[in-house]
Structures are given as structure tokens and as C-alpha cells.
Amino acid sequence: ITERQNLDTRKNRSIINLRNEPLMNSASGLSRLHLIARDATRCEYQTWLVDGVTHLVLRLAEEGWELPYALSLFNPVSELHTVNLTLGVNLDYKMQCGLSGFNRISLLDYNKIFLNAAKQLVAISEDERAVLNAWEEVLALLEAKAFAKLVGKLDWATKWYLLKNQMRKHGFGLNDIRVWKIDVGYHDISDDPQRSWFALLDEMGWIEHLVGEEEIEKAITEPPETRAKSRGKFIRMASHNSVLSDRVQYLNWEKVWLKGKSGIFSFSDEPPLEIYNFGEKKDPFIVVS
């Protein structure tokens, strides 16, 4: 991560990716907030908690709560890097805040400012209440340095447990190349315990799951009602219809450009959708022009 915000997600990685297309119903007047600072997260609990905390902070912003300027981060990118290198060594690390960076507040106390503000939100749902409770519990465990209770829930605590176990077992230190290999291997998305340290820990029962295997299998083959479903349907159809496949000039997440008179069609999840027939097989495909 090298910048606060940027349009590009491939070269200049930023905390917030500014999308220049709303990807939503334009009548809503809303846009999409795209956060790319945690692509390597493995633990389901952490994914759920971070998504929930982000949701609550966005609610605070939408409902008029403002973080005092004196508490705004002096350099968010630098703080992100420093916190990642500091976590576990010095949880009392004080972040630089305000215009000059002279105001300092501890990492955990900074979290508590947002937590306490979120507790004042009205019309809290059961899901939001669960996030608030988990947020408070995790901060308390971090403050007590009870890291063992966070293994399988948070990636950092889980990986630190793994590293300490392997260093003690094989007698090497943090400056050993094997630490780097374990660090990278933990995030390998393979479900093979021989390749992925996370998969091995999961096989050993250390990872806490919030989603069942049946739900995961269903998600692999049944996409949600979004543009991804229409796009996937089109790709499946094109793979079985050479006439249609030959007419595809260009395809991205949003549109397909077809050779000939058909023009450009957009993938959409908003009904009513029009049905077009392509090729000799007359396969119906749902698109909206």
C-alpha cells in the first residue's frame, strides 16, 4: 500500500480505491467505497469483524458524526505500515494525529473512540450488535495481551502462534528465511495442508468458521444476483456456442462488445431484462442494452 487513495488497483496500491464508475443504480445517487488494504485476509472471523466495523464507521459518517480533526491520522499510509510492523511487539504504540502529527494516541485507544461512538447509534440491528460486542471483546483481549484467545479468529494472532511454534520446534529466529516462507505460505489459498499453512491449521481444528461447507460449495456455483451472474451466464453460453464466441470482440466486468450490428451490451442485475438470441442454436441470453 503506497497511497491514501487512487483510481488504479494494480500499480499504485492505495488504502481506498476511487472507482470512477458507480456500479450501482444511478438513481440512488450513491457510489461504491472500494477498500483494498486487506486482500490477504484468511480468517473468516476477521473478515466478518472488519466488514462489520467498516459498516458501523460508515454509518457514523452518514449520520453526521465527525472525528475531531486533532485525532485524524497525520499520515495514514505510514501508520498502516508502522502498525503492521509494530503489532505484537508494542501494542502501546501511539499513532501520530492532527495537522502536525504532534498529537499521539495509542492504537487501542484510537479504536475505542470509534467503538464508543458506534455504541451511540440508534436502531442497531442484531448483526450490528454482534459486531459491537465482538469489537469490544477483541480490543479487551489485545489490551490484556491474551493473544492465544484470538488464534483462529485474527490472522496476526494465528500467524504469530504458528511462527512461535515453528521457531521453538526447529530452533530458528525471526531473521531466518524460514520465517518469510511461513509468512507467505500462511496466505496460500490452496486447501492442501502440504502447501498452505492456513490449510494445515484448519485441518488441525485451529481456525474458527462462521460459514458452513455447504454454504461455501453453493457460493462456488451459484453467484448472487449481481452483474457477475449475468457475466458468468454469458461466458458459459459463449463457451458452448462457437457462433456467439466468434462475435465477441471485447469483454470486461461490465460490458460485452459484439462484432456486427448487435453493438455493446451491459451486464445488469436490475430487471426487467431483455432477451437476445445469438447464433444458430438460438440460445437466449439476458442482457440490457
Sequence and secondary structure as in RCSB ss.txt:
>XXXX:A:sequence
ITERQNLDTRKNRSIINLRNEPLMNSASGLSRLHLIARDATRCEYQTWLVDGVTHLVLRLAEEGWELPYALSLFN
PVSELHTVNLTLGVNLDYKMQCGLSGFNRISLLDYNKIFLNAAKQLVAISEDERAVLNAWEEVLALLEAKAFAKL
VGKLDWATKWYLLKNQMRKHGFGLNDIRVWKIDVGYHDISDDPQRSWFALLDEMGWIEHLVGEEEIEKAITEPPE
TRAKSRGKFIRMASHNSVLSDRVQYLNWEKVWLKGKSGIFSFSDEPPLEIYNFGEKKDPFIVVS
>XXXX:A:secstr
  EEEES SSSS EEEEE SS  S GGG    EEE TTTT   HHHHHHHHHHHHHHHHHHHTT    GGGSBS 
HHHHHHHHHHHTTT TT EEEETTTS EEEEHHHHHHHHHHHHTT SS  HHHHHHHHHHHHHHHHHHTT GGGG
TTTSHHHHHHHHHHHHHHHHT  TTSHHHHHHHHHHT   S TTT HHHHHHHTT S  SS HHHHHHHHHS  S
SHHHHHHHHHHHHHT HHHHHHEEEE SSEEEETTTTEEEE   SSS EEEEETTTTEEEEEB 
